[in-house]
């Protein structure tokens, strides 16, 4: 579906014709011939559109005579809420700058684009393509930061659960968070490289525009902070998983050790009683009326002796 917009008196208005639009937003569902007509109308390669719809496409930008393509990865809540799947994934948003209009498209409905459609971004105007791109970058970084905070809160809650239980459910949730952080680290890294390259080559032609240049610099700094947060959370989570694995292994070793000691303690009195269960002659106390009590007392005494021995050695 191709949606045409322009802003009139501070309000975003829907347009019927492509030539009247300052902003064209492409969302599913759509037909391939619609994309072909759009590419032909603005005279840029169809690859600009198809690449933007590939969820595995990396962040980058391309220059053409009549248009420029910018691809940046953005966070999305994973629709496949299955065991082992990441909570968040990253999907690219394509930004195509033409002389007349700016085109945005993504394989999934983007909450970032939705903010612009609902006019929630201050000073947003699609006529100012340079500022629009910078605002898209800014909202994208804010979205990453928001998702990182949610993942961190979820991680803390799961860690509290792990103190009281050792169920696989909590470990699987930690694994999902770890996968999400891997997506974030990779995407934020490539996004940062693209932005630094855009700044170096002055793709948006904003070097002489102080307000735009300062905003772009702030966005790069915020992106670096989000990347650093992702790395920190990844390291914390990796440390948590390793520490928990060590705790589980240590608890298992202690349990096996105690079980072995109890087995040894019970085995010694049982061994004494088994001797007197043999059908042989010349057994001590065979004819004594107090044989049972002597044997029972001796067996229990050996048991307590074994308990004292292991306690003195601090085995339990």
C-alpha positions, 0 to 999 in steps of 0.5 A, spaced: 500 500 500 502 506 497 500 512 502 501 519 499 502 525 505 504 532 505 503 537 511 499 543 511 498 548 516 501 543 521 497 537 520 499 531 515 494 530 510 493 524 505 494 525 498 491 522 492 496 523 487 504 521 487 505 528 484 502 532 490 506 528 495 512 530 499 512 524 503 510 517 500 510 511 505 510 504 503 507 499 507 504 491 506 500 489 503 502 492 496 503 489 489 510 488 485 507 493 479 506 498 484 513 498 486 515 498 479 511 504 477 514 508 483 521 506 481 520 508 474 516 515 476 522 517 480 527 514 475 531 510 480 533 502 480 527 497 483 533 495 487 532 501 492 525 498 494 526 491 494 532 491 498 529 495 503 524 489 504 529 484 505 529 483 513 536 481 512 539 487 509 545 490 512 545 498 514 548 502 508 547 507 503 547 508 495 548 514 491 544 514 484 543 520 479 536 521 481 536 518 488 539 516 494 538 510 498 539 510 506 538 503 509 538 503 517 536 497 522 530 498 527 528 494 533 521 490 532 518 486 537 518 479 534 511 476 532 514 469 533 513 468 540 516 461 541 521 458 545 528 460 543 526 465 539 529 472 540 524 477 543 526 483 539 529 482 532 531 488 527 528 490 520 531 495 515 527 501 514 529 504 507 529 511 506 529 514 499 531 521 497 528 524 491 528 531 488 521 531 489 519 527 495 522 522 500 520 515 500 520 510 506 518 503 506 519 497 511 517 489 510 513 490 517 509 496 520 514 500 523 512 503 530 517 509 528 514 511 522 507 510 526 510 516 530 510 521 524 504 518 521 500 520 528 504 527 528 508 525 535 514 528 532 516 535 534 517 540 528 516 534 523 515 537 516 516 532 510 518 538 505 525 538 509 527 532 507 534 533 511 531 534 517 526 528 516 532 523 515 535 526 521 528 525 525 528 518 523 535 517 525 533 520 532 527 516 533 530 510 531 536 511 536 530 512 542 527 506 540 533 502 541 534 505 548 527 504 550 527 496 548 534 496 551 531 498 558 525 493 557 530 488 556 534 490 562 528 490 566 526 483 564 533 480 565 533 483 572 526 480 574 528 473 571 534 473 575 530 474 581 526 468 579 532 464 578 534 465 586 528 461 588 528 456 582 532 453 577 526 452 572 528 451 564 523 457 563 527 462 566 533 460 562 530 460 556 527 467 557 535 469 558 537 466 552 531 470 548 534 476 551 541 474 549 539 473 542 535 480 542 542 483 544 546 480 539 541 483 534 542 490 537 549 490 537 550 488 530 545 493 528 547 499 532 554 497 530 552 497 522 548 503 523 553 507 527 558 506 521 553 508 516 552 515 520 559 516 520 560 515 513 554 519 511 557 525 516 564 524 512 561 524 505 556 529 507 551 525 504 545 530 506 549 536 505 548 539 512 555 541 513 554 548 513 547 548 517 549 548 524 542 546 527 542 540 522 549 538 523 549 539 531 543 534 531 546 529 527 552 529 531 548 528 537 544 522 534 551 519 533 553 520 540 546 517 542 547 511 537 554 510 540 551 510 547 546 505 545 551 500 542 555 501 549 549 499 553 547 493 549 555 491 550 554 492 557 548 488 558 550 482 553 556 482 558 552 482 564 547 477 561 553 472 559 556 473 566 549 471 569 549 465 565 556 463 567 555 464 574 548 460 574 551 454 571 557 454 576 552 455 582 548 449 579 554 445 578 556 446 585 550 444 588 549 438 584 556 436 586 555 438 594 548 433 593 552 428 590 557 428 595 552 428 601 548 422 598 555 418 597 557 420 605 550 418 607 550 411 603 557 410 606 554 411 613 548 406 612 553 401 609 557 400 615 552 398 620 549 394 614 555 390 613 555 388 621 548 386 621 549 382 614 555 378 617 550 375 623 545 374 618 550 368 615 549 361 616 556 359 619 558 357 626 563 360 630 560 367 630 561 371 637 555 372 641 552 366 638 549 363 644 548 369 648 541 372 650 544 379 649 547 378 642 541 382 638 542 388 643 550 388 643 550 387 635 544 393 634 548 397 639 555 396 636 552 397 629 549 404 631 555 406 634 559 405 628 554 409 624 555 415 629 562 414 629 562 415 621 558 421 622 563 424 627 568 422 622 565 426 616 563 432 620 570 432 623 573 432 616 568 438 614 565 433 608 558 436 610 
